[in-house]
Amino acid sequence: MPRLVVLAVAVLALAAGGCGDSESQTRTVADTEGLYLNISGLSYQIQMSRYLNPNDVEDSEYLIGLPKGTAPPGGDDIFFGVWVRIQNFSDQPRPSANSWEIHDTQDNVYRPIPIDTNINPFVLKVGAEVPGNGLIPNPSSAPGQGPTQGALLLFKVTIDSLQNRPLELHFSNGGQNRGGSYDLDV
């Protein structure tokens, strides 16, 4: 009889574990950063989000390559960074998300500032192809080895939006209708 109980517990554990795997493979919404979202064959994870101080040594490096004429943050807005990690578990290359937006609760929408990826290695190349069994950022690169281990998306948001929480990061993969969203930790 004890063998049957042990066997029954083992079968239930396997069934429950299988259900969890299936759920994680189809997750497209996360209430917090750090969770993996699986969209169109790619696994996305927000490593971190925070405001950036252009006068800080580390933060100033993230801002290299801003488009000419980009006004520095004034009294009512800030630079806000989101660091993303994208993994492809398949053998085939796949396009990463080409649309990223931050939404606040007052229907304000913010899009990434297009930083020159040729001179700033920390920036996410929006819509980049993720190689088969590959990772963005490359683990052997500066952003892959850096403190965030993610590629940067830079936004300029109003300070009022920081009070209109949650801030939600919405993205869609490769121009397809299917996308995901994260509540950002602010």
N, C-alpha and C positions, 0 to 999 in steps of 0.2 A: 504493500500500500504506500509506504513512503516514497518509493520510486515513482509512482504515478503522480504524487503531489509535486515532486521535484520536476518531473517532466512537464506537468501542466504549467508550473511557474516559468519554466524555460520557454515554453511555447508562447505564453502571454508576453514575456519580455521581448522575444523576437518580434512578435506582432506589433507591440507598442513601439519598438525601435524602428521598424519599417515605416510605420505611420509618420513618425517624426521626420524621417529622411524625406518622405514624399512631400510633407508640408514645407520643409526648408527649401526644397527644389522649386517650389512654386511661389514662394513669398515675394511680394512686390511692394509691400508697405512696411515701414519700420517706425516704431514709436520713439526710437532713439538711435543714435549713431552706434557704429560698431557691429550691428547685425548685418548679415549677408543677405542681399536681395539677388535673386536669380531671374534675369531678364534675357530672353532670346539667346540662351546658351552661354551667357556671361554671368559671372558672380561679381557683384559690386559691394564695396564696403566703404563707408565714410570713416576714415581714420581719426579725423578731428576737424573741428571748425572753431574759429575764433577771430576776433578783430585783430588787425595788424596796425602797428605803430611805425610809420615811415621813418621815425627818428631812432628806432631800435636797430642795432647792428644786424641781427638775424633777419628781422622783418624787411629791412631795406634790400636785402639780397633777393627776396621773393618779388620785389617790385621792379627789378631790372627788366627793361624791354616794354614798359608801358607805351601805348601809342602816343606819338607827339601830340601835345595839346591836352593831354589828360590832366584835368585840374586836380590838385591835391584835395584831400578831404577838407571841408570847411567846418564851421561850428555845428552844422546840423547833419553831417554824414560822416561815415567812416569806411575804410577798406575792411572787407570781411573775407577771410579765406576759408575754403573748404578743401580738405585733402582727401583724395579718392584713390582707392585701390581697385583694380579691375583684373579679374582672372578668367582665363579661357581654359576649361578642362577638356575641350575637344581637340582633335588632331587638325581641324580646319581653322584657318584664320576667320575672325568675325569682326564686323564693325562695332565700335563702341558707341555709346550714346552721343548723338550729335545735337541734342537740345537739353539745356540745363537752365533752370529758373528757380529763384527763391521767391516764395509767396509769403506775405504776412496776413494777419487776420483782417486787415482793412483793404484787401484786394490790391495791394501794391505788389508789383512784379519786378524783379531784378534779374538781369542777365549778366553772364561773365564778361569781364573786360578782356578783350583779345590781346593778351601779352605775346610778344614775339618769342615763339618757342625755339627759334634758331639761336637766340642769345641767352635765354633763360631756361636752364635744364629742369627747373622745378615745376614748370607749368604743364598742365594736362593739355595735350593736343586733342581738342574736341573732335570727336568723330574718328579718331585714329583706329587703325586696324590692330586688333590684339592677335598676335601670332598664335598658331595652334600650340596648346599646352604652355602658353605664355602668360606674362603678367605685366601690367602697367601700374607703377613704374617698374622698369627692369631692376631686379634685386641687386645688380652690380653697378647701378648708377647712383649719382649723388642723391636724388630723391628717394631711391630704394634703400639707401644706407642711412639717410638722414633721420632726424628725430621723429618725423611724422610717418615715414615710410609710405607716403602717398604723393600723388601728383596734384598740384594746386589749381583750383578754380578761384579766381579773384573777382569779388563783387564790390560795388560801392553801394551801401545801403544807408538809409536815413537812421539817425539815432532813435527817432520815434518808432521805427519798425522793430527795434530791439525790445520795445515794450509791447508790441502787438504780436505776442507769441501764442502759439508756437510758430516759429519760422519753419516753413516746409521747403525742402529741396525736391523739385520735380525733375525727372529726366526721362527721355525716351531713347530707345536704342536703335541706331542705324536708320532713323527716319520711319521706323515702323510705329504703328499705333500703340503698341504695348510698351509700357514704361513703369517706373517705380517712383516712390517718394519716401523721404526720410523727414522726421521731425529733428531739427538741428538743436544741439545743446548750446544755448546762449547764456 
